[in-house]
Amino acid sequence: MSKKKITIAISGLNNTDNPGPGIPVIRGLREAASFEAKIIGLAYENLEPGAYLHDLVDHTYLIPYPSQGVERMLNRIRSIHQKEGIDVLIPNFDAELLPLIKSADLLKTEGIQTFLPTMEQYEERMKSNLPQFGEKYNVLVPKSFPVSSPADLTRVCRELEAPFMIKGKFYDAYLAHNPEEALGYYYKISAKWGLPVIVQQYVRGTEVNVVALGDGKGQTIGAVPMKKQYITDKGKAWGGIAIADPFLLQLTDQIISQTRWRGGMELELVKTSGGRYFLIEINPRIPAWVYLAVGAGQNLPEALVHLALDQPVEPFKEFKVGTMFIRYSIDMIVDVTAHQRFTLQGEL
């Protein structure tokens, strides 16, 4: 008996030293046991590697950045939908999420399903709101302050004990050892991602992360904790291992249960030498290392598609501890005419 075919549009096809989640999500969907996926890639740049990975992506379209206008982006998605008949849309960039959360009902009326956090969920876990989130849900969070001017930054740095993390509201984080160094990162981040910039007390310890999926009703569909084994100069995990940590799983269940989290998420924490866990970020989407979860026995991208289609999903009960991922880079050979065609026609 042939499997049902589902057309899934996916962004985040960049697979550089700061990889997007798109390709790992697609790999999980290609291994789905319950359906056959037709993958429609959504690329913002004509050199996103995923556009040229034809064994993974069936058809790729260029789309405008949300910053170029939400209506323009939605019109492009509509035109792609008319050609391809998109069943499910999985956005993988933080900057896309807010406009698509706002547009989810509109997309649904046109036959495009999503499974995204609510506006309240998205906003209360923002870096600038994380201390209030920790207080509300009884989670340890480092002292964090949003700043919108050099004067604010200097004042906050004087109140905290050095070093501190300087973070953008969407991406980028730098360790600053003094207020002068922090100011340099402030200008760098604000020029790229805008304001506010977040100053967070640095916590010494071991970085641990959790990829998880919530059903929107308080139930954890799946969760896999990971310890970073190799970290790039951008702070990205280039290798990691699935670990047995009951407290991390308990904390994830607690957060998903109390917030009734809807969709994928990543918890970023630091475990101190004294055994305390500090939550430093919540990313409101599937992270780029999600294929580790797939390899460990939890195909979270497959489960997310079923949730988006309002189909029943059984929670995963276990995963294989000790499963590792190790990233690598390869050179693709691409004919220049394919690149030219993608650039000029906007599809490949």
C-alpha positions as CSV (number, residue, x, y, z in Angstrom):
1,M,0.0,0.0,0.0
2,S,1.5,3.4,-1.0
3,K,1.9,6.1,1.5
4,K,-0.1,9.3,1.3
5,K,1.8,12.2,-0.3
6,I,2.0,15.5,1.6
7,T,3.4,18.7,0.1
8,I,5.5,20.5,2.7
9,A,7.0,24.0,2.2
10,I,10.2,24.6,4.3
11,S,12.5,27.6,4.8
12,G,15.9,27.7,6.4
13,L,17.8,26.1,3.5
14,N,21.1,27.8,4.4
15,N,23.6,25.1,5.6
16,T,26.7,27.1,6.3
17,D,28.8,27.4,9.5
18,N,25.6,29.0,11.1
19,P,23.1,26.4,9.6
20,G,19.4,26.8,9.4
21,P,17.1,24.0,10.5
22,G,15.6,23.4,7.0
23,I,17.9,20.7,5.7
24,P,17.8,18.6,9.0
25,V,14.0,19.0,9.1
26,I,13.8,17.8,5.5
27,R,16.0,14.8,6.2
28,G,13.6,13.8,9.0
29,L,10.6,14.2,6.7
30,R,12.3,12.1,4.0
31,E,12.6,9.3,6.6
32,A,8.9,9.6,7.7
33,A,7.3,6.2,8.0
34,S,3.7,7.5,7.8
35,F,3.7,9.6,4.6
36,E,5.7,10.5,1.5
37,A,6.9,14.1,1.6
38,K,7.1,16.4,-1.4
39,I,9.5,19.1,-0.3
40,I,9.1,22.7,-1.5
41,G,12.1,24.8,-0.5
42,L,11.6,28.5,0.3
43,A,14.9,30.4,-0.1
44,Y,15.7,34.0,0.7
45,E,19.1,34.0,-1.1
46,N,20.1,32.4,-4.4
47,L,23.1,30.7,-2.8
48,E,21.3,28.8,-0.1
49,P,22.8,25.3,-0.5
50,G,19.5,23.5,0.1
51,A,18.1,24.9,-3.2
52,Y,20.7,22.8,-5.1
53,L,20.3,19.6,-3.0
54,H,17.9,18.0,-5.5
55,D,17.9,14.6,-3.7
56,L,16.3,16.3,-0.7
57,V,14.4,19.3,-2.2
58,D,11.9,18.7,-5.1
59,H,11.4,22.4,-6.1
60,T,12.8,25.6,-4.6
61,Y,11.4,29.1,-4.9
62,L,12.9,32.5,-3.9
63,I,10.8,34.5,-1.5
64,P,11.2,38.0,-0.2
65,Y,12.4,38.7,3.3
66,P,9.7,39.6,5.8
67,S,11.4,43.0,6.2
68,Q,10.5,43.7,2.6
69,G,6.9,43.6,3.6
70,V,4.7,40.9,5.0
71,E,2.0,41.2,2.3
72,R,4.7,40.8,-0.3
73,M,6.0,37.6,1.3
74,L,2.4,36.2,1.7
75,N,1.6,37.0,-1.9
76,R,4.7,35.0,-3.0
77,I,3.7,32.1,-0.8
78,R,0.2,32.2,-2.3
79,S,1.5,32.1,-5.8
80,I,3.7,29.1,-4.9
81,H,0.7,27.4,-3.3
82,Q,-1.3,27.8,-6.5
83,K,1.4,25.9,-8.4
84,E,2.3,23.3,-5.8
85,G,-0.7,22.9,-3.5
86,I,1.1,23.3,-0.2
87,D,-0.4,21.2,2.6
88,V,1.9,22.3,5.5
89,L,4.3,25.2,5.9
90,I,7.2,24.9,8.3
91,P,9.1,28.2,8.8
92,N,12.6,27.8,10.4
93,F,13.8,31.3,11.0
94,D,12.9,33.5,14.0
95,A,12.4,36.5,11.9
96,E,9.6,34.7,9.9
97,L,7.7,33.5,12.9
98,L,6.0,36.6,14.1
99,P,4.4,37.6,10.7
100,L,3.5,34.0,10.0
101,I,1.9,33.5,13.5
102,K,-0.2,36.6,12.8
103,S,-1.1,35.2,9.3
104,A,-1.7,31.6,10.4
105,D,-5.5,31.9,10.2
106,L,-5.4,33.5,6.8
107,L,-3.1,30.8,5.5
108,K,-5.4,28.2,6.9
109,T,-8.4,29.6,5.0
110,E,-6.3,29.1,1.8
111,G,-5.5,25.5,2.7
112,I,-2.0,26.0,4.1
113,Q,-1.6,24.5,7.6
114,T,1.0,25.5,10.2
115,F,1.7,24.5,13.7
116,L,3.3,27.5,15.4
117,P,3.3,29.0,19.0
118,T,0.6,31.5,19.9
119,M,1.4,35.1,20.0
120,E,1.5,35.1,23.8
121,Q,3.8,32.1,23.8
122,Y,6.1,33.7,21.3
123,E,6.4,37.0,23.2
124,E,6.7,35.8,26.8
125,R,9.8,33.7,25.9
126,M,11.6,36.5,24.1
127,K,15.1,37.2,25.4
128,S,14.0,40.6,26.8
129,N,11.2,38.9,28.7
130,L,13.1,35.9,30.0
131,P,13.5,37.0,33.6
132,Q,9.7,37.4,33.9
133,F,9.3,34.0,32.2
134,G,11.6,32.4,34.8
135,E,9.7,34.0,37.7
136,K,6.3,33.0,36.3
137,Y,7.2,29.3,35.7
138,N,9.7,28.8,38.5
139,V,12.8,28.4,36.3
140,L,16.3,29.7,37.1
141,V,17.2,32.5,34.6
142,P,20.4,34.7,34.6
143,K,19.8,38.4,35.2
144,S,19.0,39.9,31.8
145,F,18.2,43.4,30.7
146,P,17.1,44.8,27.3
147,V,19.0,48.0,26.4
148,S,18.2,50.5,23.6
149,S,21.1,53.0,24.0
150,P,24.8,53.1,24.8
151,A,24.0,54.8,28.1
152,D,21.6,52.0,29.1
153,L,24.3,49.5,28.2
154,T,26.9,51.1,30.3
155,R,24.6,51.4,33.2
156,V,23.6,47.8,33.1
157,C,27.1,46.5,32.7
158,R,28.1,48.4,35.9
159,E,25.2,46.7,37.8
160,L,26.3,43.2,36.7
161,E,29.4,41.3,37.4
162,A,31.6,40.8,34.3
163,P,31.7,39.0,32.0
164,F,28.3,39.3,30.3
165,M,26.6,38.0,27.2
166,I,25.6,40.6,24.6
167,K,22.7,39.2,22.5
168,G,20.6,40.2,19.5
169,K,16.8,39.9,19.8
170,F,16.8,37.2,17.1
171,Y,20.4,35.9,16.7
172,D,24.0,36.4,17.7
173,A,25.6,36.3,21.1
174,Y,29.0,37.5,22.2
175,L,30.9,37.2,25.5
176,A,32.1,40.6,26.7
177,H,34.7,40.9,29.5
178,N,34.2,44.7,30.2
179,P,31.8,47.5,29.3
180,E,34.0,48.8,26.5
181,E,34.0,45.4,24.7
182,A,30.2,45.1,25.4
183,L,29.7,48.5,23.6
184,G,31.5,47.2,20.5
185,Y,29.2,44.2,20.4
186,Y,26.2,46.4,21.0
187,Y,26.8,48.5,17.9
188,K,27.5,45.3,15.8
189,I,24.4,43.5,16.9
190,S,22.0,46.5,16.8
191,A,23.2,47.4,13.3
192,K,22.3,43.9,12.2
193,W,19.2,43.0,14.2
194,G,17.9,46.3,15.6
195,L,16.9,47.1,19.2
196,P,16.7,46.1,21.9
197,V,20.0,44.4,22.6
198,I,20.0,42.1,25.6
199,V,22.7,42.1,28.3
200,Q,22.7,38.8,30.2
201,Q,24.8,37.8,33.2
202,Y,27.3,35.1,32.1
203,V,26.9,31.8,33.8
204,R,29.9,29.4,33.9
205,G,29.1,25.8,33.3
206,T,28.3,23.2,30.7
207,E,26.0,24.0,27.8
208,V,23.1,21.6,27.4
209,N,20.1,21.9,25.1
210,V,16.8,20.2,24.6
211,V,14.8,19.9,21.3
212,A,11.1,19.3,22.1
213,L,7.6,19.3,20.5
214,G,4.5,20.4,22.3
215,D,0.9,19.6,21.2
216,G,-0.6,22.9,22.2
217,K,-2.6,21.3,25.0
218,G,0.1,20.8,27.5
219,Q,1.5,17.5,26.4
220,T,5.1,16.8,25.4
221,I,5.1,14.8,22.2
222,G,8.9,14.3,22.2
223,A,12.1,15.7,23.8
224,V,15.7,14.8,23.4
225,P,18.5,16.5,25.6
226,M,21.9,17.1,24.1
227,K,25.3,18.1,25.3
228,K,27.5,20.0,22.9
229,Q,30.7,18.2,22.0
230,Y,32.2,20.6,19.6
231,I,31.3,24.3,19.3
232,T,32.2,26.7,16.5
233,D,33.4,30.3,16.9
234,K,29.7,31.3,16.4
235,G,28.7,29.2,19.4
236,K,27.0,26.7,17.3
237,A,27.1,23.0,18.0
238,W,29.1,21.1,15.4
239,G,28.9,17.9,17.3
240,G,26.7,16.7,20.2
241,I,25.5,13.7,22.0
242,A,22.1,12.7,23.3
243,I,22.3,12.4,27.1
244,A,20.3,10.9,29.9
245,D,19.3,13.7,32.1
246,P,16.0,13.2,34.0
247,F,16.0,16.8,35.3
248,L,16.2,18.3,31.8
249,L,13.2,16.1,30.6
250,Q,11.3,17.1,33.7
251,L,12.0,20.8,33.2
252,T,10.9,20.5,29.5
253,D,7.7,18.8,30.5
254,Q,7.1,21.4,33.1
255,I,7.5,24.3,30.7
256,I,5.4,22.7,27.9
257,S,2.7,21.7,30.4
258,Q,2.5,25.2,32.0
259,T,2.7,27.2,28.8
260,R,0.7,24.7,26.7
261,W,3.5,25.2,24.1
262,R,2.4,24.7,20.5
263,G,5.1,23.5,18.1
264,G,8.8,22.9,18.1
265,M,11.1,24.5,20.6
266,E,14.7,24.5,21.8
267,L,15.7,25.1,25.4
268,E,19.3,26.4,25.9
269,L,20.6,25.9,29.4
270,V,23.9,26.0,31.4
271,K,24.5,23.5,34.1
272,T,26.8,24.8,36.8
273,S,29.4,22.8,38.6
274,G,27.1,22.9,41.6
275,G,24.3,21.1,39.6
276,R,22.1,24.1,39.0
277,Y,20.4,24.7,35.6
278,F,20.0,28.2,34.2
279,L,17.7,28.7,31.3
280,I,19.5,31.2,28.9
281,E,17.2,31.0,25.8
282,I,14.1,29.5,24.4
283,N,14.0,29.3,20.6
284,P,10.4,29.0,19.4
285,R,11.1,26.6,16.6
286,I,12.9,23.4,15.7
287,P,16.7,23.8,16.0
288,A,19.3,23.0,13.4
289,W,20.5,19.9,15.3
290,V,17.0,18.2,15.2
291,Y,18.4,15.4,13.1
292,L,20.0,14.1,16.3
293,A,16.5,13.5,17.7
294,V,15.5,11.7,14.5
295,G,18.6,9.5,14.7
296,A,17.9,8.8,18.4
297,G,14.4,7.5,17.6
298,Q,12.2,10.6,17.8
299,N,11.2,11.9,14.3
300,L,9.9,15.2,15.6
301,P,9.5,16.8,12.1
302,E,7.2,13.9,11.1
303,A,5.2,14.4,14.3
304,L,4.9,18.1,13.7
305,V,3.4,17.6,10.3
306,H,0.7,15.3,11.8
307,L,-0.1,17.9,14.4
308,A,-0.4,20.6,11.7
309,L,-2.9,18.5,9.9
310,D,-4.8,17.9,13.2
311,Q,-4.0,14.2,13.2
312,P,-3.5,12.2,16.4
313,V,0.1,11.7,17.5
314,E,1.4,9.3,20.1
315,P,4.1,10.8,22.4
316,F,7.5,9.3,22.1
317,K,8.4,7.3,25.2
318,E,12.2,6.9,24.8
319,F,15.3,7.8,22.7
320,K,18.7,6.2,22.3
321,V,21.1,7.8,24.8
322,G,24.6,8.1,23.4
323,T,23.5,8.8,19.8
324,M,25.9,11.5,18.4
325,F,25.8,13.9,15.6
326,I,28.9,15.3,13.9
327,R,28.5,17.9,11.2
328,Y,30.6,18.1,8.1
329,S,30.8,20.3,5.0
330,I,31.1,19.2,1.4
331,D,31.5,21.0,-1.9
332,M,28.6,20.8,-4.3
333,I,29.2,21.1,-8.0
334,V,26.6,23.3,-9.5
335,D,26.2,24.4,-13.1
336,V,26.3,28.1,-13.4
337,T,23.2,28.0,-15.6
338,A,21.2,26.6,-12.7
339,H,22.3,29.4,-10.5
340,Q,21.4,32.0,-13.2
341,R,18.0,30.4,-13.8
342,F,17.3,30.4,-10.1
343,T,18.3,34.1,-9.8
344,L,16.4,35.3,-12.9
345,Q,13.3,33.1,-12.7
346,G,13.1,32.8,-8.9
347,E,12.6,29.0,-8.9
348,L,14.7,25.9,-9.4
